[in-house]
Amino acid sequence: MRVKRGVTSHARHKRLLDKAKGYRGGRSKLVKEAKQAVIHAGAEAYRGRKEKKRQRRSLWIVRINAALKPYDISYSQFIGKLKTSKIELDRKVLSEIAIVDPKSFEAIVKKVI
């Protein structure tokens, strides 16, 4: 019996082109180009998910440092004193407190200094 494989190939190509939707030129229309584009996009996305975490932490540090300017203390000194005074607040929470509730942030700084 003869097996025709057009249905399977077409389904696979269609799935691939759906992933490449929105890409420019042949990258969204031609199967070979789309396959490479999707592979590279996946690699970039994976790398980006790791990078996003680093960028967030960096943003929190910048925000904390900016909030510490009026108290005349550097970020590194502040974090060091937080550790010695056994206050366990992470950078995300500290930056959020500094933005949303400056009075509480001031109380934390006074306690540390």
C-alpha positions as CSV (number, residue, x, y, z in Angstrom):
1,M,0.0,0.0,0.0
2,R,1.3,3.5,-0.9
3,V,1.6,6.0,1.9
4,K,1.2,9.7,1.0
5,R,2.9,12.0,3.5
6,G,1.7,15.4,2.3
7,V,-0.7,15.8,5.2
8,T,2.0,15.3,7.9
9,S,4.5,17.6,6.2
10,H,1.9,20.2,5.6
11,A,0.8,20.2,9.2
12,R,4.4,20.4,10.4
13,H,5.1,23.3,8.0
14,K,1.9,25.1,9.1
15,R,2.8,24.8,12.8
16,L,6.3,26.2,12.0
17,L,4.9,29.1,10.0
18,D,2.5,29.9,12.8
19,K,5.4,30.3,15.1
20,A,7.1,32.6,12.6
21,K,4.1,34.8,12.2
22,G,5.0,38.5,12.2
23,Y,8.6,38.0,11.0
24,R,9.6,40.1,8.1
25,G,10.0,38.8,4.5
26,G,10.7,35.2,3.7
27,R,11.3,34.5,7.4
28,S,7.5,34.3,7.8
29,K,6.7,32.7,4.4
30,L,9.4,30.3,3.4
31,V,9.7,27.1,5.4
32,K,13.5,26.8,5.5
33,E,14.0,30.4,6.4
34,A,11.2,30.3,9.0
35,K,12.7,27.2,10.6
36,Q,16.0,29.0,11.2
37,A,14.3,32.1,12.3
38,V,12.2,30.2,14.9
39,I,15.3,28.4,16.2
40,H,17.2,31.6,16.6
41,A,14.2,33.4,18.2
42,G,13.9,30.5,20.7
43,A,17.6,30.9,21.7
44,E,17.2,34.6,22.1
45,A,14.1,34.2,24.2
46,Y,15.8,31.7,26.5
47,R,18.8,34.1,26.9
48,G,16.4,37.0,27.5
49,R,14.5,35.2,30.3
50,K,17.8,34.9,32.2
51,E,18.9,38.5,31.3
52,K,15.6,39.9,32.6
53,K,16.3,38.7,36.1
54,R,19.7,40.5,36.1
55,Q,18.1,43.7,34.7
56,R,15.4,43.7,37.4
57,R,18.0,43.4,40.2
58,S,20.0,46.2,38.7
59,L,16.9,48.4,38.5
60,W,16.2,47.7,42.2
61,I,19.7,48.6,43.2
62,V,19.5,51.9,41.2
63,R,16.2,52.8,42.9
64,I,17.5,52.0,46.4
65,N,20.7,54.0,45.8
66,A,18.6,57.0,44.6
67,A,16.3,56.7,47.7
68,L,19.4,56.8,49.9
69,K,20.8,60.1,48.5
70,P,19.0,62.3,51.1
71,Y,20.4,60.3,53.9
72,D,24.0,60.6,52.8
73,I,24.8,56.9,52.8
74,S,26.0,54.8,49.9
75,Y,24.1,51.7,48.7
76,S,27.0,49.4,49.6
77,Q,27.3,50.8,53.1
78,F,23.5,50.5,53.6
79,I,23.4,46.9,52.5
80,G,26.3,46.0,54.7
81,K,24.7,47.6,57.7
82,L,21.4,45.9,56.9
83,K,23.2,42.5,57.1
84,T,25.0,43.3,60.4
85,S,21.7,44.5,62.0
86,K,20.0,41.2,60.9
87,I,17.3,42.9,58.8
88,E,16.4,40.5,56.0
89,L,14.7,42.5,53.3
90,D,15.6,41.8,49.7
91,R,16.3,44.4,47.2
92,K,13.0,44.1,45.4
93,V,11.0,44.8,48.6
94,L,13.4,47.6,49.6
95,S,13.0,49.4,46.3
96,E,9.2,49.0,46.5
97,I,9.1,50.4,50.0
98,A,11.3,53.3,48.9
99,I,8.9,54.2,46.1
100,V,5.5,53.5,47.7
101,D,6.1,54.4,51.3
102,P,9.1,56.8,51.9
103,K,8.3,57.1,55.6
104,S,8.8,53.4,56.2
105,F,12.0,53.5,54.1
106,E,13.2,56.4,56.3
107,A,12.5,54.3,59.4
108,I,14.5,51.4,58.0
109,V,17.4,53.7,57.2
110,K,17.3,55.3,60.7
111,K,17.3,51.9,62.3
112,V,20.3,50.8,60.3
113,I,22.5,54.0,60.8
